[in-house]
Amino acid sequence: MTSAAAVPTSLLRPAVNTAHAARVSVLAPTNKAHLGNLEHLFRNRGAVESTATAAAAPVQPVRRRRQAPLLRLPSFLKRARGDVAAIATQEEQVYLSPRLFQPVPPDGPSPRGDIAAAWQRLHGADGWRGLLDPLHPDLRREIVRYGEFVDAAYGAFLARPDAAPGDADAVRVPLHDPAYRVTAPLFATSSVGLPSLLALAAPCAAQRTSLVGYVAVCENQDEVRRMGRRDIVIALRGTCTVLEWAENVRAGLVPATEAADAAPSTGDASAPKVECGFWNLYKTAGDGSPSLSEMVVSEVRMLLKKYEGEEVSITVTGHSLGAALAVLIADELAGDGGAPTPVAVFSFGGPRVGNRAFAERVEARGARVLRVVNAHDVVPHLPPRPGGRWYADVGRELRLDSRASPYLRPDADAGCCHDLEAYIHLVDGFLSSHCPFRANAKRSILRLLKNQGANVKQLYISKAVDMRVRLDAVDMPGSPLGRLGTPPSTVLECVH
């Protein structure tokens, strides 16, 4: 196993030095700069980034092989014919990078750097010391990448919301990363059910067992070498069903033991306890199907046995409810015994899971937890902890601020502040708590416009409409973009 001492010097120094931070604060990008980026998005789709010299080098078009694209693009995003003008001024070279929204060719080399010698630190071997503020570029790419795994879990559920464990072979997960293969879908079962009359009236809402995520493993040898290990990913979506909401509000603490039906209790603070609803979803078995806990442990054990002798990591990632379940999974896998396989959690907008004793148990077992939190998201503050009692946070925190985004309105609503795509957008633009949103962020804002049109500043909405942007067929309350739709089968391409 690679030791932390073998970390390259590039990872040990901050991602943004003091001089650079001062320069960024002086030359903070303006609205004109970000509007210019929209121009590059829609008019210069095929451009590549010019060199950082005083005289800009000619921009060369990206060559694409004739292979099936990783993700389909709307027709209006197809690369325009003709030459693309080079960026004129030095300031534009810094802040108007035409790669801001440009997709990397899906069949080309990975845009991510080699992290084989540093992956242990990137996955929390020393608690992410020195990597969070400023945020190291390689860690940013890792967080965004795992956010896209969670997005695929949402996509799988929305494609088959009625999927059951017996339909596992029919579940299709729209993975963003072709280097990984899904080995097993995951289902969670609620311990409560709707009254019989309501169940008859709404059979879909009464479904107790629902597709909640999946297990995937990296099978591309080039990617395994780049990452320095074979990565097993467990990705979990957030709350989507009525019965999951019912479990969410069961905030009483129960012992973190195998007794799934343990009675809520607030006594004996020295015993590890977790939120009742989360524990029930994790440990409750369905009709003729195992619990989520049994599914995960069984699948991971099988994969560890299959790749015995290799360096393997287990990465659990989730959003909202999925973030809470990710902590429970990491706690169990880290304490499962056997070979000491590193277990890391990258969670987005996750609520508190258990008490202080539980948090200490998770850390004592060696599970590394990084919580990505938006300062204006209310979910990470739930369940409340009056006087600092009962509930406690686990692991390290990467705190973001949705008001730092130049695209989102400062009064963005609670749904936007908790939205997964908004989280990924904020991570991609985060430099440090003392720097503005990075203007050369590479992730497309098209998905943000699609999901949160009512919370995007009118300046950018109007610009998109003026350029006759046609997004996916989607309802955007309060935005004229809702009337400019393309077929719903379209999938937007995002890069990091």
N, C-alpha and C positions, 0 to 999 in steps of 0.2 A: 504494500500500500504506500502511496506517495506520502512523504512526510511534509509537514508544513514548512520545514526548514528549506525545502527545495523550491521555494516560491521565487520567481524571477523578480528582479528589482523593480520592474515596471509596475508590478502589482503592489509593491510595498509603499511606493510614494503616492500621494494624493492624486486623484484624477484631474483636479483643477488646482493649480498653484495660486499663490496670493497675487502675483502679478497679473495672471490671466483673469482672476476674479475681478481685480480692479479695472482691467481693460473692458471686461464685459459690462460692468456697472456703468462705465462711461459711454460705451457704444451700445446700450441696450436697444434691441430691435424695436422699431416703431410699427404702427399700423400699416404704414406704407410697405415696410419690409414683408410683413405677413401677407398683405394683399398681393405683393409681387410673387410670393410663393404659390398662391392660388393660380396666378397666371401661368407659372411654370407647370403646375399640376395639369391644367387643362389644355394648354397650347403647346408646351414643349415636353410632352410625355416621354419621349425617348432620349432626352439629354442625359449626359453623365456629368459628374462634377468636374469643374475646371480646376486646374492646378492652383496651388496657393502661392504662386509667384507674382511679382509686381505686374508683369505682362501676362494676361490670361492666355492659356494655351487653347488651341482650337478644340471644340467639343466634338467628340466622336460618337456616332450612334451606337447603341447597344445591339450586338448581333444576337439573334435568337435562332436556336435550332428548331427544326421542324419536329417537335415533339409535343405531346399533350401537355398543356400548361398545368402547373400545380393548382392554380385557382383561376376560374374563368373571370374575365373582365367584361364590363359592359362595352358595347360597340363604340360609345363615344370616348372611351379611354384608350382605344387603339392608337398606336403611335402615328402621329401626323407625318406626312411625306415632306421631304425637303430638308434643308440644312437648318440647324438651330443656332441662333446667334449666341456668341460667347458673352459672358457677363462683363459689363463695362468697367465698373469701378471697383476699387479695393474693398470698400465697405460692403458692396453687394457680394463680393467673393466670400466675405465672412458670414453674412446674414441671409443672403438670397441663394443659398445652394440649391441648384435645380434638382438635387437628389432628395430634397426634403420629402417629396411624395412619390419618388420614382421607385417602381418595383425592381428588385434584382431579378435577372433572368432565372426562371425556376429550374432550369437544367444546368446552370452555371455553378461555379465554385461557391462554397459557403461564404457569406459576407462576414461571418464571425471568425474571430482569431483563434489561434491555438491556445487552449487553456489546460492542456494536459498536466503541466507542472503546477498549476495554480488552482485546480478545481476544488481542492479540499477547503481552501480559504474562502472561495466564492460560495461554497455551500456551508459555511459557518464553522469551520474547524476551530477558529479562535473567536467565535462570536461576532464575526464580520467587523472586527476592530479595524478602524481606519478606512473602511470601504463604503460607508453609508453617507457621510456628509464631509466632503463631497462624494457623490456616488461614482464608484469606479465604472468605466465604460463596459468592461466585461460583465460585471455584476448586473448592470442595467440590461444588457442583452439577455442574460439568463432569466431575469425577472419577467421581462416582456415575453420571452419564449414560453415560460410556464403559464403566463396569463393566457396565451393562445391555446394551450392545452385545455384550460378550463373553458374557454370559449367553445372548443370542440365538444365538450361535455354538454353544454347548453344546446348546441346544434343537434346532437344526437337525440336528446330528449324531445326537442321541438319537432323533429322529423317523425318520431314515434312515441308520442306521449302515453299511448296505451300499451307500450311494450311490457311484456312480462318475462320472468326468468325462462319460461319455456320457449320464448321467441328470441333467445340470445343470438342465434345464428343469423337472424334477420336484422339485427341492429347494425346500423352503419354510422361510424364516427367520422366526421369530416376533419381529419387531422390536417393541421397546417404544415407539419414537418414530415416529409416522406421518408425520412430515415427511421421513423418509428413504426411499429406494427402493433395494433390493438390485439391483445391476447385474451381479454375477457371483459364483458360489460359488467357493471356493478349495479345492484338494486338495493334500495333501502325500504324497510317496511315500518309503517306507523303502528304504534301499539294501541291507537284509538281508531274508532270507526264512526261513520255517520249513523244517526238513527235510521231505522229501517225505512220509514216513509221518505226521508230525504235521499237515501241511497237508491230507492226505486225511481225517484224523480230525476236524480242526477247520477247515473251509474259511473260516469267518468270521474266525478269528484269523490266518489266513494272508493275508488281504487286505492287499496292500502299499500301495495308494493309498486314502486315506480323506479324507472331507470334514473340513476343518480350520478353515474360516472363510468369510468373504465380503467383498466390497467393496460399499459403499453410498454414496449421495450425497444430500445435502439438496436437495430439489426444491421445498420450500414457500417461496415468496417472502417471506412474513411472517417465517419463521424465519431465512431468509438475511439479512434486514435486521436482525433482532434480534442475530444473531451477528456481523454485520459482514463476512461473507464466505460463500462457498459451501464447505461442508465435505465432504471425501471421507474416509470412514471405512474402515479395514481392521481387521477384528476377527478374533481367533484364539483358539480354545479351548485347553485344556491337554491333557495326555496322556490318551488314552482307549483305545488299542489295544495289543495285545501287542507288536507290532513297534515302536511308538513308544517303549515302555518299553525295548526292546532298544537303540534308538538313544540313549536318555537316558544309559545307563551307559557309553557310549563316550566317556570323558572326555579322551582324548588331544587335543592341540592340532594343528590342521592349518592351513596357510596360507589366508587369506581371499582366495582367487583363484577363477577360474572352474573350476579343476580339482576337481571334486567328489570324485574318488577319490584325492586326495592322501594320502600316507602320514603317519600321526601323527608329530609332531616336537616337540621341546622346545628345539631350538637356535635361534640367531639371534633373541634377544628383541626386536630392533628391528623385526622384520617383523610385521605384523598377523596374528594367528592366532585361530581360534575353535574351540569344542568340536566334535569330529569328528561326533558324532551329530546335533547341531543343523544343522551345515552340510550333512550328507547329506540330511536331511529337506527342507532349503530348496532344494538344487540338483539333486536326483535327479529325472529324468524317469520317468514311468510308461510302461506299454505303450500306445503310441499317444497319450499325453497329455503336455503340457509339464510342466516342473517348477513348483513353487510360485513360485519367483523369476520365471520367464517369465510365468506367469499374472498376477502382481501388476503387474509392469512394463508389460505389454501393456495391461492394463485401465486403469491410472492414466494412461498416455500417451493413451489414447483419450478419457478423461474430461477431461484437461487441454486437449486439442485441441477438444473439444466446447464447453468453457466458456472458450475463449481470450478474453482481454480482461477477464474478471471477476477479482475478488480471490478466490483459492482457497487453502484450507489442506488439508493431508494429515495426518490423525490416525491413528496406528497404535496399537491397543490389544490387549492379550492377557493371559492368566492362565497362570502356570506355564510349560509348554513354549511356549504361545502368546506369553508375554512375551519369551522368548528369540528366537523367530522374528520378533517385532515389531522387536527391535533390529536384526536382520539386514536386514529390509525397509527400515527407516528409513535404515540405512547405505547401502544400494544406491540408494534413491530420492534421497537427499540428494546423492549423488555422480553422479547420472545426467546432469547437465548440463542445458542448455536454460534455460528461465525459472526464476528462483530462487523456487520455491514452498516456503513454510514447512512443515517436517516435524516433528511432535511425537509423542512416544511416552508413553502412560499405561499402565504395566505393573503387574500385581498378582501378588505372590508369585513373581517371576521369578528363575530361577537366574542365576549368572554366565555370560557368553556367551563372552568371549575374554580375551586378555591386555591388558596396559597399552597396547601399541602400537595394538591394535584400538580400545580405548576412546578413545584420543586421536584416532584417525582419524574415529570417529563424531562427536566433538565438533568437530573441525576442518572437517568437511563441513557443519556447521550443523544437524545433527539434534539436537533437544532431547528429552532423556529424563528422565521423572519416574518413579522406582521407588517404588511403594507397598508397604511392607514391614511385616509383623507381627513384632514383636520375638521372638515365640515360635514363629515358623515356621522350620523347618530348611531349606527349599528355597532361600531367598535366600543361604544360606551354602554352597551347592553349585555347582559342584565346589569342594572345599576348596583353599585357597591356602597351603600350608606356607611359613612365613617370609615371607609377602607376595609370593611369586613366582607365576608362571604366570598365574593368573586375576586380573582386576581388575573392579571395579564401574564401571558407566557412568552418567553423569549425576547428577542430584540424587535425594535420598531423602526420602520422607515416612514417618517411622517411627511406627507405631501400636502399641498394646498391647492384646491381647485381654482382659487382666485388668482393663482400665479399663471394660469393658462391664458394666453392672449386671445383664445378663441371662445372660451366659455364666459357667460355672463357672471358678474360677481354675485348676483342674487340667484344663482342656479338652484333649482329646487332639490328636495331631499332625494328624489329618485335619481337625478343626475349625479349627485355627490356619492351615491352608492353604486352607480352603474359600473359594470366590469370594464367596458370599453373606455369609459372616462378614467378609470384607474390606470389602464395600460397607457393611455394617452399621457397622463400625468407622469408616470414613470419614465416614459420615453423622452419627455422634455425636461426632466429634473437634472440639474447640475449640482446645486447645493442649496442650503437654506438661505445663503447670502447672495445668490446669483439669480438673474431672471431666467425665464423659460428659454431653453436653448432653441434658437431659430433654425438650426440645421438638423432638427429631429427628423428621423427618416420614416416614421410611421404615418401612413395616410390618414387624413382627417375625414375622409369620405364616410367611414363607418361611424365616426362621431357625429357627423351631420345627419346620418341616417337614424341613429339611435336617439340622439339628443338635440334634434333640430330646434326645439323651442328654447333650449338653453344655450345655444350658440349665439354669439353677438350678432345683432342685426347687420352690422357692417359686412360680415363674411357671408351671411345668408344672402344679402342683397347682391353681393359680388357674384356668388354662385348662380343666382337666378339671372343676373345680367348676362352671364356667359352661357346661359341656357343649359345648365348642368342638369342631367337627368339621372337621378339616383335610382336605387331599387324601388319597386312598388311598395311604399311605406307611408304610413300616416304620420305626419309631423304636425302636431297641434300648434297652431299659431304661426305656421310657416308656409309660405307659398310653395315650398319644395314638395309638399305632399301631393300636389297636382301634377308633378313632373315625374312620372314613374316609368320604369322599364320592367320587363318581366321579372316576377319574383324569384325565378330560378338563378338569377345573377348572383355571383359571389364576388365581393370586393377583395382585392389583393392588398395585403398589408405586409410591410417589411419592418425590420428593426436593425 
